[in-house]
Amino acid sequence: MIPFTRAQARDFGALLAKCATGRPRGPGPPVHVRVRDGVRTLDAIAPSGVRLAHTTLAEGAPDARFLFPFEVPTACAGASDEPVVLEPQSKTRATAHWSDAEGRRVLPVELLLPGKQHELPELPALAPVKPELLVALHECGRTTARDDGRFALSRVQVRGATGMVIGTDGRTALLWAGFEFPFADPVLVPALAVFGAKPLANAIDVRVGHTVEYLVVSAGPWAVWLPTDAKAKYPDVPAVVPRRTPTTVELDPHDAAALTAALPTLPGVEHESRPVTLAVTTDSRACVRAASDGTVKSVALARSAVRGSAAQIALDRRAVLRALALGCRTVQLGAPDTPATYTTADRTFVVAALSADLVVPDTAEPAPTPTHKPERSVPVKPDPAAPARGDPPNAPDPLDLAESLRVALAEAAATAAKLVAALRHSKREKKALATVLTGLKQLNLGGAP
């Protein structure tokens, strides 16, 4: 029996590892091989409950079924299409043969006894869908949170009725629309890296189907069975997207490329939120600013078109880089505390605003220069006897009068301070004398003088 080729074993192991949620622990799951009616199916169930299957033709091969440890395809894996031959000796023992650069290889295999849980469910009716679904599932999965809280933010939502795939971690959200699904209900599925793996990258024939327990996505010979979660809650992400925004920036491709190159080098990268400020000035210019330790640098978006009013918002530069990588170049800004949205034809990437304290003001614009610089003067109440303006030149100068008044006030303040000190001293003496007289009366040694 030929369970797989060396290249298929390599790809199966790589894809199965990416079907795990979180960090893989323990040995890999057993691999089930079944040949029936000239069709060979290779499948395994990841610890996450995700099932991976690979189906090829096996014309002339007798019907057979084997279950062996995950280490077997790992040991046989290679880059060639050299077939691996499995020869059973008993119900629990077999031998695997293949060839590589070192010659003929032989591997003893301990077979396992398959149970009902290893039976591959019957495929549901699969409907064709745009190949971009694989990218949408991968990118939305990258946008999810690691852990769940009140909502199942570690999962991806597939909305059948609206043809949308959604992922969010509570700070950013990706909505990928434009699909036609053969079901209407929204379903929650695990966020997996498998849909971004190389063996699926060039798949053209992509199909999707839905059962009570699974959402099945097939791509060529591969099929991924995603267990659905009907009990978990998920937020209404589309309702968070602002419908009307007063400011729009259409990023020019050259500006987007320059910004992508500059963002990792701008100041403030050591900050936990890695903030940058996206600003639109009153004269319809856009730029991105960042600051650290008094150093401010900016990237002008001179080629980009701006519509609407002036605005500025602090964003996490990692989220901005992600939006640019997704090809979202239409930026919409609203109030300072509302999220910014980066959009393209079928994608919307929502980025929550950081604290307004992280907004970097524009220090490049000079402060307005006053037209008249007033002289410093001390306000003095006019003296009725003082000569008015226009009196003879020998009339007293008001500034001299003010200075004389200041000196007189200072002398009066000094005299008052001396009087206060004298009074305090006098009070202390009276208090001490009263204390002595009181003591004398108690001792019957004298009376009041």
C-alpha positions, 0 to 999 in steps of 0.5 A: 500500500502507498499511503502518501508520497514524501512531499505529501507527508512533508506538507501534511505534517506542516499543515497539521502543525498549523491547525493547532491553537496556541502552542502545541504540546505533547506528541502529534496526533495519530494519522489515519490512512484509508483507501476505498473505491480507488480514493486515498484519504489521509487525515488527522485530528489536531488537539484543537478539534480541527480535522485535516484531510488530504484526498488523492486518487489511488486507482487499482489500490485495494481497500485498506485502512491503517492508523499509525503515529504522527512520527511516521510521516515526519520520518518519511517527509521529503521534497520529492514525489517518491512514494512511501510503501507501507507493508503490514506484517500483522494488525499492530506491525508494519514496515515503511520503505522509501528512497532518498539520497542515501539509498533505500530506507526502512522504518518499522511502524507500530500500527494503532487500532482505529476507533469511531473517532477516527472515522472521517465524517461525510463531506457536506455539499460544498459550494465554490467560493472566491480563493481569497477566502483562504487569505481572509481566514488567515488575516482575520485569524491574525487579528484575534486575541489570544484569550477569551473574556466576555466575548470569544475574541480568540475566534473568527466569525463567518457571517453567511448572510452578509458574506463576511469574515471578521476577526478582532482582538478588541483594539483592532478589527478586520472585516473582509467582505465580498463572499457568497456562502451556502448558509445564512447563520453566523458561525464561530470557528478557531483562528488558525495559521493553516490558511496562510500555509504555502501548500494552500497558497496557490489553490484555485478551486476553493469550496466551503460547506457547513454541517451542524458541527463543522465549517468545512473549507476545501482547497484542491486536495486539502480539506480543513474541518473547523469545529463551530461554537454555537454557545460563545458570544461575539461582539457586533463588530460591523456596528463599531465601524463609523458610518460618517467621518468628516475627514478622509485621506486617500493614501498615494501608493508612493506615500504608503510605501514611504510610510511603511519604510519609515514607521519602524524608525520613527521616535517612540518605538520604545513606548508600550503603545508605539504611538504615532500621530496621523494629522490633517492640517487646516490647509489639507495636508496630511502627515504622520508624526512621532516624538520621543525625548523632545525629538519630533520627526514627521513623514509628509504625505504630500501626494495623498489627497485630503478631504474634510476638516482638520484632524489628528489622532494617535494610533499604534504604528503596528496597527498602521503597518498592518493596515498598509500591508492589507492594502487599505489606503483610504483612511477615515478619521472622526472625533479624537476618541473614535476609531480610525478606519482603513478601507479598500474595496472589500476590506475594512481595518478598524484601529482604536484611537490611543489616548489624546495625551499621546498626540504629537502637536505640530511644532513645525509651524511657527507661533504667530508674532504679535503686531504690537509688543506692549511695554511692561508698566505698573498700573498707577491710579491717576493723581488728580494733582498730577500734571496731565499729558502735554504739561511743561517738560519740567512736570514730574514723571509719573514713573518717578512718582510710582517709584517713590510710592513703591519705596514708601510702601516698602518702608511702611511694610518694614515698620509694620513688621517691627510693630507686629514683632514687638506686639508678639514679644509683649504678649509673650512677656505678659503670658510669662508674668501671668504664669509666675503670679499663678504659681505664687498664689498656689504657694501662698507666697504673694499676691497680685502686685 
